[in-house]
């Protein structure tokens, strides 16, 4: 899936996939999402390459109306720092849904 809101295709395998550790995160790997929906309705996906930085905080998620940081997972609900397009200030916003 490109995004969780783009739909998915279910594949039925004729036989199990070969066992491999390729692409499998280790037991201590961080569990960060690759897509999120924020409380302001923005649907944000993980960016590839270099994202914006505001006040030393990297905005690694692109959203139609701006950009967001990785979520702070230490509290419930998770929160991100969000900057609207053209803005140079950050606003903390709750994450309502996340796909890890």
ROVOTOR-724514 format. One record per residue (C-alpha): residue number from 1; residue in one letter; x, y, z. Coordinates in nm, 3 decimals, padded with zeros to 5 digits. Last residue first. Layout:
{pos->NUM&code->A&u->X&v->Y&w->Z}
...
***
This chain:
{pos->100&code->X&u->00.315&v->00.089&w->01.228}
{pos->99&code->X&u->-00.009&v->00.250&w->01.109}
{pos->98&code->X&u->-00.129&v->00.532&w->01.333}
{pos->97&code->X&u->-00.470&v->00.677&w->01.417}
{pos->96&code->X&u->-00.577&v->00.977&w->01.631}
{pos->95&code->X&u->-00.236&v->01.141&w->01.670}
{pos->94&code->X&u->-00.262&v->01.446&w->01.894}
{pos->93&code->X&u->-00.130&v->01.785&w->01.783}
{pos->92&code->X&u->00.155&v->01.997&w->01.922}
{pos->91&code->X&u->00.193&v->02.314&w->01.714}
{pos->90&code->X&u->00.518&v->02.419&w->01.551}
{pos->89&code->X&u->00.604&v->02.758&w->01.403}
{pos->88&code->X&u->00.766&v->02.844&w->01.071}
{pos->87&code->X&u->00.443&v->02.832&w->00.871}
{pos->86&code->X&u->00.427&v->02.813&w->00.492}
{pos->85&code->X&u->00.246&v->02.479&w->00.492}
{pos->84&code->X&u->00.118&v->02.410&w->00.845}
{pos->83&code->X&u->00.374&v->02.292&w->01.097}
{pos->82&code->X&u->00.294&v->01.998&w->01.325}
{pos->81&code->X&u->00.481&v->01.869&w->01.630}
{pos->80&code->X&u->00.344&v->01.523&w->01.700}
{pos->79&code->X&u->00.146&v->01.373&w->01.986}
{pos->78&code->X&u->00.069&v->01.020&w->02.101}
{pos->77&code->X&u->-00.247&v->00.997&w->02.306}
{pos->76&code->X&u->-00.133&v->00.871&w->02.544}
{pos->75&code->X&u->00.219&v->00.957&w->02.653}
{pos->74&code->X&u->00.573&v->00.834&w->02.588}
{pos->73&code->X&u->00.505&v->00.778&w->02.217}
{pos->72&code->X&u->00.612&v->01.125&w->02.103}
{pos->71&code->X&u->00.528&v->01.106&w->01.736}
{pos->70&code->X&u->00.781&v->01.159&w->01.458}
{pos->69&code->X&u->00.748&v->01.516&w->01.340}
{pos->68&code->X&u->00.476&v->01.658&w->01.118}
{pos->67&code->X&u->00.443&v->01.844&w->00.787}
{pos->66&code->X&u->00.193&v->02.075&w->00.619}
{pos->65&code->X&u->-00.150&v->02.088&w->00.455}
{pos->64&code->X&u->-00.144&v->01.769&w->00.247}
{pos->63&code->X&u->00.075&v->01.596&w->00.510}
{pos->62&code->X&u->00.439&v->01.492&w->00.485}
{pos->61&code->X&u->00.599&v->01.315&w->00.779}
{pos->60&code->X&u->00.966&v->01.352&w->00.875}
{pos->59&code->X&u->00.948&v->01.701&w->01.020}
{pos->58&code->X&u->01.280&v->01.723&w->01.201}
{pos->57&code->X&u->01.284&v->01.929&w->01.520}
{pos->56&code->X&u->01.576&v->02.171&w->01.570}
{pos->55&code->X&u->01.348&v->02.475&w->01.597}
{pos->54&code->X&u->01.197&v->02.386&w->01.258}
{pos->53&code->X&u->01.357&v->02.124&w->01.032}
{pos->52&code->X&u->01.210&v->02.032&w->00.695}
{pos->51&code->X&u->01.241&v->01.684&w->00.547}
{pos->50&code->X&u->01.531&v->01.509&w->00.377}
{pos->49&code->X&u->01.487&v->01.183&w->00.192}
{pos->48&code->X&u->01.178&v->00.966&w->00.201}
{pos->47&code->X&u->00.879&v->01.107&w->00.384}
{pos->46&code->X&u->00.657&v->00.910&w->00.621}
{pos->45&code->X&u->00.290&v->00.971&w->00.550}
{pos->44&code->X&u->00.047&v->01.219&w->00.705}
{pos->43&code->X&u->-00.330&v->01.236&w->00.679}
{pos->42&code->X&u->-00.439&v->01.569&w->00.828}
{pos->41&code->X&u->-00.773&v->01.568&w->01.010}
{pos->40&code->X&u->-00.673&v->01.820&w->01.282}
{pos->39&code->X&u->-00.655&v->01.533&w->01.535}
{pos->38&code->X&u->-00.385&v->01.374&w->01.321}
{pos->37&code->X&u->-00.405&v->01.068&w->01.097}
{pos->36&code->X&u->-00.081&v->00.875&w->01.076}
{pos->35&code->X&u->00.138&v->00.682&w->00.832}
{pos->34&code->X&u->00.470&v->00.499&w->00.854}
{pos->33&code->X&u->00.439&v->00.454&w->01.231}
{pos->32&code->X&u->00.730&v->00.415&w->01.469}
{pos->31&code->X&u->00.800&v->00.095&w->01.660}
{pos->30&code->X&u->01.165&v->00.127&w->01.751}
{pos->29&code->X&u->01.371&v->-00.186&w->01.689}
{pos->28&code->X&u->01.478&v->-00.376&w->02.002}
{pos->27&code->X&u->01.352&v->-00.717&w->01.885}
{pos->26&code->X&u->01.517&v->-00.676&w->01.544}
{pos->25&code->X&u->01.317&v->-00.556&w->01.246}
{pos->24&code->X&u->01.249&v->-00.807&w->00.970}
{pos->23&code->X&u->01.346&v->-00.677&w->00.627}
{pos->22&code->X&u->01.558&v->-00.980&w->00.546}
{pos->21&code->X&u->01.535&v->-01.224&w->00.840}
{pos->20&code->X&u->01.434&v->-01.504&w->00.608}
{pos->19&code->X&u->01.194&v->-01.792&w->00.595}
{pos->18&code->X&u->01.076&v->-01.862&w->00.241}
{pos->17&code->X&u->00.715&v->-01.759&w->00.183}
{pos->16&code->X&u->00.451&v->-02.021&w->00.252}
{pos->15&code->X&u->00.281&v->-02.197&w->-00.041}
{pos->14&code->X&u->00.006&v->-02.106&w->-00.290}
{pos->13&code->X&u->-00.016&v->-01.765&w->-00.124}
{pos->12&code->X&u->-00.343&v->-01.575&w->-00.105}
{pos->11&code->X&u->-00.289&v->-01.204&w->-00.165}
{pos->10&code->X&u->-00.521&v->-00.940&w->-00.021}
{pos->9&code->X&u->-00.494&v->-00.605&w->-00.198}
{pos->8&code->X&u->-00.506&v->-00.282&w->-00.006}
{pos->7&code->X&u->-00.677&v->00.053&w->-00.028}
{pos->6&code->X&u->-00.538&v->00.404&w->-00.071}
{pos->5&code->X&u->-00.624&v->00.514&w->00.286}
{pos->4&code->X&u->-00.341&v->00.315&w->00.445}
{pos->3&code->X&u->-00.095&v->00.483&w->00.210}
{pos->2&code->X&u->00.120&v->00.349&w->-00.074}
{pos->1&code->X&u->00.000&v->00.000&w->00.000}
***
